[in-house]
Amino acid sequence: MTAPLRPQPRPGVLAIDPYVPGKSTAPGAARVIKLSSNETPLGPSPKAMAAYRAVADHLEDYPDGASTELREAIGRAFGLDPDRIVCGAGSDDLLNLIADAYLCDRDEAIHTTHGFLVYPIAILGSGATPVVAAEKNHTADVDAILAAVSARTKAVFLANPNNPTGTYVPFDEVKRLHRGLPPQVLLVLDAAYAEYVRKNDYEAGIELVATSDNVVMCRTFSKIHGLAALRLGWMYGPAHVVDAINRIRGPFNVNAAAQAAGIAAMGDVAHVEAARAHNEKWLDWLLVEIRKLGLDVTASVANFVLIQFPSAKAAEDADAFLTERGLILRRVKAYKLPNALRMTVGTEEANRLVVEAMAELLGRK
Ligand SMILES: Cc1ncc(COP(=O)(O)O)c(C=O)c1O
């Protein structure tokens, strides 16, 4: 039988496994604590909330399509030229725009085994082929990435730190990766969790972007700034990449409320500092307490931990046990980590409740 004639998506689209966000309900639980999407337990800056509310008085107006004031605010905060910044509806928007602008059929783009799932989606969506570079100890491996480069490679997507492992690649290694790439390959450094990292040998990517022609850095307002609901991200890149992305992005891809809240969030340094300090304290606490329970945890530098269980069944049972108690963590089977659960660093109460519940589950209480 011949298939009926009807519109067909381009090759690769139907090979995409749709992204499944972290669950947010726990049927039957009196109270739900969501620790499945790496959202900040401190919420957004009150200044960002006020700026967001003020936009309600002008909903009839289109936003500034160039996000001019927001790019200027980011430029001031990071010492960057605003002309080399593009804002997007979340960094997801920018990652997809980068794939759309630089990849097409028969091209290849590289990501690592447990890399952020938006990369294969964006790569396949552009018609190109994702090539997976093996990780070492749940960490991106520069040699494996370089070995995966072929004549068809057009881009490398590297989350640094990576979600869901929480591990990072030191700046020297990122520079070695860059040195090893042909100049026509675009290196995309996705630094969604950069603000949380407390390591002297880490650099989000600003220096490499500033000194080369084939590196872009993506950032988000969804994590430390607590504006995930508004969908806001930005990228910093060479002028020629910025020009290409500006040609294909939606003319009003960042809404007015997101722009206003983003500007206010950039100005509230104390709020970001408080979120960073909270995370530092409770990330360390969780790593210690979970290891005391006899479980393995990757050495996360971000705002979440990846907890390893002895088997996929044990991870599934732990997930069910915690969910019954209203504690929602993230299963990461889709990231090829069936034995693990990812937990966002929460409030003190949330962190203690999870550790207590896991102690009960493991008979340590
Ligand atoms: C590594 C990484 N990059 C990008 C994003 C997307 O963030 P946004 O909310 O800005 O689209 C996430 C969100 O989970 C992430 O973990």
The ligand as an SDF file (V2000), in Angstrom:
LIG
                    3D

 16 16  0  0  0  0  0  0  0  0999 V2000
   22.0990   23.1130   30.3180 C   0  0  0  0  0  0  0  0  0  0  0  0
   20.8390   23.8580   30.0730 C   0  0  0  0  0  0  0  0  0  0  0  0
   20.7860   24.7220   29.0610 N   0  0  0  0  0  0  0  0  0  0  0  0
   19.6860   25.4380   28.7900 C   0  0  0  0  0  0  0  0  0  0  0  0
   18.5460   25.2820   29.5420 C   0  0  0  0  0  0  0  0  0  0  0  0
   17.3190   26.0060   29.1020 C   0  0  0  0  0  0  0  0  0  0  0  0
   17.0460   27.0740   29.8470 O   0  0  0  0  0  0  0  0  0  0  0  0
   15.9190   28.1070   29.4060 P   0  0  0  0  0  0  0  0  0  0  0  0
   14.8910   28.0200   30.4680 O   0  0  0  0  0  0  0  0  0  0  0  0
   16.6360   29.4110   29.3690 O   0  0  0  0  0  0  0  0  0  0  0  0
   15.3970   27.7110   28.0690 O   0  0  0  0  0  0  0  0  0  0  0  0
   18.5360   24.4020   30.6220 C   0  0  0  0  0  0  0  0  0  0  0  0
   17.3140   24.2310   31.4010 C   0  0  0  0  0  0  0  0  0  0  0  0
   17.1050   23.2920   32.1100 O   0  0  0  0  0  0  0  0  0  0  0  0
   19.7020   23.6640   30.8870 C   0  0  0  0  0  0  0  0  0  0  0  0
   19.7460   22.7860   31.8830 O   0  0  0  0  0  0  0  0  0  0  0  0
  1  2  1  0
  2  3  1  0
  2 15  2  0
  3  4  2  0
  4  5  1  0
  5  6  1  0
  5 12  2  0
  6  7  1  0
  7  8  1  0
  8  9  2  0
  8 10  1  0
  8 11  1  0
 12 13  1  0
 12 15  1  0
 13 14  2  0
 15 16  1  0
M  END
$$$$
